Amino acid sequence: MPVGKGFCQVVQECNESENDQETMKKCGAVAMVVKRLAENAGFDPAEYAGHSLRAGFATAASTGVPERAIMAQTGHRSVTTLRRYIRQGSLFIENAAGKVGL
């Protein structure tokens, strides 16, 4: 399935949704697409949903994009909440021990 601007727009609407019925239908469709793609890639679809896109974006962006810029894109208002979205894999990219050769 091709992923483009329209798909990204729906994801943004889901992030900003106040639970209106039409938007929630779209968000459910996003979750189904994510689950199907996860399963096709060999992952357990029960562990993925539309929300995974937000966490994946925050994690990928955390390797060089300022937190305030990530927050502007994801709609987070709290740095503390944003940091919960950044997955552990990125913790080793700016690891002090790694920088000194340990």
C-alpha positions in Angstrom: 0.0 0.0 0.0 1.5 3.3 -1.0 1.9 5.8 1.9 1.8 9.5 1.0 0.6 12.9 2.1 -3.0 11.8 2.5 -2.0 9.0 4.9 0.2 11.5 6.9 -2.7 13.9 7.1 -5.0 11.2 8.6 -2.3 10.4 11.1 -2.1 14.0 12.1 -5.9 14.2 12.5 -5.8 11.1 14.7 -3.1 12.8 16.9 -5.2 15.9 17.2 -8.6 14.2 17.5 -11.1 15.0 20.2 -12.9 11.7 19.5 -15.4 12.8 16.9 -16.9 9.8 15.2 -15.7 10.4 11.6 -12.1 11.0 12.7 -12.1 7.9 14.9 -13.2 5.8 11.9 -10.1 7.1 10.0 -7.9 6.4 13.0 -9.2 2.8 13.1 -8.3 2.5 9.5 -4.8 3.7 10.2 -4.4 1.2 13.0 -5.5 -1.6 10.7 -3.0 -0.6 8.0 -0.2 -0.5 10.6 -1.2 -3.9 12.0 -1.3 -5.4 8.5 2.1 -3.9 7.5 3.6 -5.1 10.8 2.3 -8.6 10.2 3.6 -8.6 6.6 7.1 -7.6 8.0 7.0 -10.6 10.4 6.1 -8.7 13.6 3.3 -9.4 16.0 0.4 -7.1 14.9 -1.0 -7.0 18.4 2.0 -4.9 19.4 1.4 -2.2 16.8 -1.2 0.4 16.1 -1.6 3.8 14.6 0.0 5.2 17.7 3.2 3.3 16.8 3.7 5.8 14.0 3.9 8.7 16.5 6.4 6.8 18.7 8.4 5.7 15.7 8.6 9.3 14.4 9.7 10.6 17.8 12.3 7.9 18.2 13.8 8.5 14.7 13.8 12.3 15.1 15.5 12.1 18.5 18.8 11.4 16.9 19.5 15.0 15.9 16.3 17.0 15.9 15.7 19.4 18.8 12.9 18.3 21.2 10.9 21.5 20.6 10.9 20.7 16.9 9.7 17.1 17.5 7.0 18.4 19.8 5.8 20.9 17.2 5.3 18.0 14.8 3.8 15.5 17.2 1.6 17.9 19.1 3.2 17.1 22.5 2.9 19.9 25.0 5.2 18.3 27.6 8.9 17.3 27.2 8.3 14.6 29.9 5.5 13.0 27.8 7.5 13.3 24.6 10.4 11.5 26.2 8.1 8.5 27.0 7.5 8.2 23.3 11.2 7.9 22.4 12.1 4.2 22.4 15.0 2.8 24.2 17.0 1.9 21.0 18.0 5.6 20.7 19.4 5.8 24.2 22.7 4.4 23.0 23.3 6.8 20.1 24.5 9.6 22.4 25.9 7.3 25.1 28.8 9.0 27.0 30.6 5.6 27.4 30.5 5.1 23.6 31.9 8.6 22.9 35.0 7.8 24.9 35.6 4.5 23.3 34.3 2.1 26.1 
